[in-house]
């Protein structure tokens, strides 16, 4: 599972074998036993949350939005 970047103890990554056909562009965010999945397309939105509180989720969505191009570039480089 390729890690795109880490930030303040959060690991932003995607699974290399998730979905057939492959799911749309998204990123997983993990910290300890907590994980969230965030869609980047067609629009930025939370797919699921396992353990993060509302404030942390808002922060994570901002971090993903700020790094959207970086995430998309890593996704495209990996899957092409």
DRENPA-3360 file (N, C-alpha, C; in nm, 2 decimals, always signed):
BEGIN
1 = XXXXXXXX = +0.08/-0.12/+0.00/+0.00/+0.00/+0.00/+0.09/+0.12/+0.00 ~ +0.08/+0.20/-0.11/+0.17/+0.32/-0.12/+0.13/+0.43/-0.03 ~ +0.23/+0.48/+0.05/+0.21/+0.59/+0.13/+0.24/+0.72/+0.05 ~ +0.15/+0.81/+0.04/+0.17/+0.93/-0.03/+0.24/+1.03/+0.05 ~ +0.20/+1.05/+0.18/+0.28/+1.14/+0.27/+0.23/+1.11/+0.41 ~ +0.30/+1.16/+0.51/+0.26/+1.16/+0.65/+0.26/+1.31/+0.70 ~ +0.17/+1.33/+0.79/+0.15/+1.47/+0.84/+0.10/+1.46/+0.99 ~ +0.18/+1.51/+1.08/+0.14/+1.52/+1.22/+0.09/+1.38/+1.28;
9 = XXXXXXXX = +0.16/+1.28/+1.24/+0.13/+1.14/+1.29/+0.02/+1.07/+1.21 ~ -0.03/+1.13/+1.10/-0.13/+1.07/+1.02/-0.06/+1.02/+0.89 ~ -0.10/+0.90/+0.85/-0.04/+0.84/+0.73/-0.15/+0.84/+0.62 ~ -0.12/+0.91/+0.51/-0.21/+0.92/+0.39/-0.17/+0.82/+0.29 ~ -0.25/+0.73/+0.25/-0.21/+0.62/+0.16/-0.33/+0.57/+0.08 ~ -0.31/+0.48/-0.01/-0.41/+0.41/-0.08/-0.37/+0.26/-0.09 ~ -0.47/+0.18/-0.11/-0.44/+0.03/-0.13/-0.42/+0.01/-0.28 ~ -0.32/-0.08/-0.31/-0.29/-0.10/-0.44/-0.39/-0.20/-0.51;
17 = XXXXXXXX = -0.47/-0.27/-0.43/-0.56/-0.37/-0.49/-0.70/-0.35/-0.45 ~ -0.74/-0.23/-0.43/-0.88/-0.20/-0.38/-0.98/-0.18/-0.49 ~ -1.07/-0.28/-0.51/-1.18/-0.27/-0.60/-1.15/-0.32/-0.74 ~ -1.24/-0.39/-0.80/-1.24/-0.43/-0.93/-1.37/-0.41/-0.99 ~ -1.40/-0.32/-1.08/-1.29/-0.23/-1.13/-1.25/-0.13/-1.01 ~ -1.13/-0.06/-1.04/-1.07/+0.02/-0.94/-1.17/+0.14/-0.90 ~ -1.17/+0.16/-0.78/-1.26/+0.27/-0.73/-1.21/+0.41/-0.77 ~ -1.29/+0.51/-0.77/-1.24/+0.64/-0.81/-1.14/+0.69/-0.71;
25 = XXXXXXXX = -1.07/+0.79/-0.75/-0.96/+0.85/-0.67/-1.00/+0.88/-0.53 ~ -0.92/+0.83/-0.44/-0.95/+0.85/-0.29/-0.82/+0.82/-0.22 ~ -0.83/+0.86/-0.09/-0.71/+0.84/+0.00/-0.76/+0.79/+0.14 ~ -0.68/+0.70/+0.20/-0.71/+0.65/+0.33/-0.62/+0.73/+0.43 ~ -0.67/+0.76/+0.55/-0.59/+0.83/+0.65/-0.59/+0.74/+0.77 ~ -0.47/+0.71/+0.82/-0.46/+0.62/+0.94/-0.38/+0.69/+1.05 ~ -0.42/+0.67/+1.17/-0.34/+0.71/+1.29/-0.38/+0.61/+1.40 ~ -0.28/+0.53/+1.44/-0.31/+0.42/+1.54/-0.42/+0.33/+1.49;
33 = XXXXXXXX = -0.53/+0.31/+1.56/-0.63/+0.22/+1.52/-0.75/+0.29/+1.45 ~ -0.73/+0.42/+1.42/-0.83/+0.50/+1.35/-0.80/+0.51/+1.20 ~ -0.91/+0.51/+1.12/-0.89/+0.52/+0.98/-1.01/+0.59/+0.92 ~ -0.99/+0.66/+0.81/-1.09/+0.73/+0.73/-1.06/+0.71/+0.59 ~ -1.16/+0.72/+0.50/-1.14/+0.71/+0.36/-1.21/+0.83/+0.30 ~ -1.14/+0.91/+0.22/-1.19/+1.03/+0.16/-1.18/+1.02/+0.01 ~ -1.30/+1.05/-0.05/-1.31/+1.06/-0.20/-1.25/+1.19/-0.24 ~ -1.18/+1.19/-0.35/-1.13/+1.32/-0.41/-1.21/+1.35/-0.53;
41 = XXXXXXXX = -1.27/+1.25/-0.60/-1.35/+1.27/-0.72/-1.47/+1.19/-0.70 ~ -1.59/+1.24/-0.75/-1.60/+1.36/-0.83/-1.59/+1.49/-0.74 ~ -1.61/+1.47/-0.61/-1.58/+1.59/-0.52/-1.53/+1.54/-0.39 ~ -1.46/+1.63/-0.32/-1.40/+1.59/-0.19/-1.51/+1.56/-0.09 ~ -1.51/+1.44/-0.04/-1.61/+1.40/+0.06/-1.57/+1.27/+0.14 ~ -1.62/+1.26/+0.26/-1.58/+1.15/+0.35/-1.66/+1.03/+0.30 ~ -1.58/+0.92/+0.28/-1.65/+0.79/+0.24/-1.68/+0.71/+0.36 ~ -1.59/+0.70/+0.46/-1.62/+0.64/+0.58/-1.52/+0.69/+0.69;
49 = XXXXXXXX = -1.56/+0.66/+0.81/-1.48/+0.70/+0.93/-1.49/+0.59/+1.03 ~ -1.37/+0.56/+1.08/-1.37/+0.46/+1.19/-1.28/+0.52/+1.30 ~ -1.34/+0.60/+1.39/-1.28/+0.64/+1.51/-1.24/+0.79/+1.53 ~ -1.24/+0.87/+1.42/-1.20/+1.01/+1.43/-1.32/+1.09/+1.47 ~ -1.29/+1.19/+1.56/-1.40/+1.28/+1.60/-1.42/+1.39/+1.49 ~ -1.53/+1.47/+1.50/-1.57/+1.56/+1.40/-1.46/+1.67/+1.37 ~ -1.40/+1.71/+1.47/-1.29/+1.82/+1.45/-1.17/+1.76/+1.37 ~ -1.13/+1.64/+1.41/-1.02/+1.58/+1.34/-1.06/+1.55/+1.19;
57 = XXXXXXXX = -1.18/+1.51/+1.17/-1.22/+1.49/+1.03/-1.22/+1.62/+0.95 ~ -1.26/+1.73/+1.01/-1.26/+1.86/+0.94/-1.11/+1.89/+0.90 ~ -1.02/+1.87/+1.00/-0.88/+1.90/+0.98/-0.83/+1.81/+0.86 ~ -0.86/+1.68/+0.87/-0.82/+1.59/+0.76/-0.87/+1.62/+0.63 ~ -0.99/+1.67/+0.62/-1.04/+1.71/+0.49/-0.97/+1.83/+0.43 ~ -0.93/+1.92/+0.52/-0.85/+2.04/+0.48/-0.71/+2.00/+0.43 ~ -0.65/+1.90/+0.50/-0.52/+1.86/+0.46/-0.53/+1.79/+0.33 ~ -0.63/+1.71/+0.31/-0.64/+1.64/+0.18/-0.67/+1.74/+0.07;
65 = XXXXXXXX = -0.75/+1.84/+0.09/-0.78/+1.94/-0.01/-0.65/+2.02/-0.04 ~ -0.57/+2.05/+0.05/-0.45/+2.12/+0.03/-0.35/+2.03/-0.05 ~ -0.36/+1.90/-0.03/-0.26/+1.81/-0.10/-0.33/+1.73/-0.21 ~ -0.44/+1.78/-0.26/-0.51/+1.71/-0.37/-0.43/+1.68/-0.49 ~ -0.36/+1.77/-0.54/-0.27/+1.75/-0.66/-0.17/+1.65/-0.63 ~ -0.11/+1.66/-0.52/+0.00/+1.56/-0.48/-0.06/+1.42/-0.47 ~ -0.17/+1.40/-0.41/-0.24/+1.27/-0.40/-0.27/+1.22/-0.54 ~ -0.33/+1.31/-0.62/-0.37/+1.26/-0.76/-0.25/+1.23/-0.84;
73 = XXXXXXXX = -0.14/+1.30/-0.83/-0.02/+1.27/-0.90/+0.03/+1.13/-0.86 ~ +0.04/+1.10/-0.73/+0.09/+0.98/-0.68/+0.00/+0.86/-0.73 ~ -0.13/+0.88/-0.73/-0.23/+0.78/-0.77/-0.21/+0.75/-0.92 ~ -0.20/+0.85/-1.00/-0.18/+0.83/-1.14/-0.05/+0.77/-1.18 ~ +0.06/+0.81/-1.11/+0.19/+0.74/-1.13/+0.19/+0.60/-1.09 ~ +0.12/+0.56/-0.98/+0.12/+0.42/-0.94/+0.03/+0.34/-1.03 ~ -0.08/+0.38/-1.07/-0.18/+0.30/-1.15/-0.16/+0.30/-1.30 ~ -0.07/+0.38/-1.35/-0.04/+0.39/-1.49/+0.06/+0.29/-1.53;
% end
